[in-house]
């Protein structure tokens, strides 16, 4: 039969069939649903907020202050109520809501926006550091540097104190309002 084997193997080579099946096999399509759900494995060293920020996969993610998270949660609840959607009553949801209501330093949206604009004057500060300053509201520059060591070389003591005073003034405004 002209040098061909009748079982389909070219020249009687048993590897030819497996080569053909590999060549014409359907390509494996990655399951992106799995990839989306899985977080990359990180080591504790990858995420550290010390003298230098090592935020790992969260480096370029906008960090929210507790006050910003509260505003987002309130808007979400308001939107769900407006559209007659079920509001989460799970234990985790209720604990989160209690925590946010307890620790949000700024409750008015216009104040949170003002704070965000205030931080535009300090571009060296990462969003993580900004959110920490807003959430923790340290009173003195030294306290801020102790709580958030990564800001030490990014802003002078005088500028940091001015920033903290501006934040405190907006907090005082919230108390008076």
Beta strands, then each sheet from edge to edge (+ up, - down):
strand 1: 47-49
strand 2: 53-55
sheet 1: 1+ 2-
end
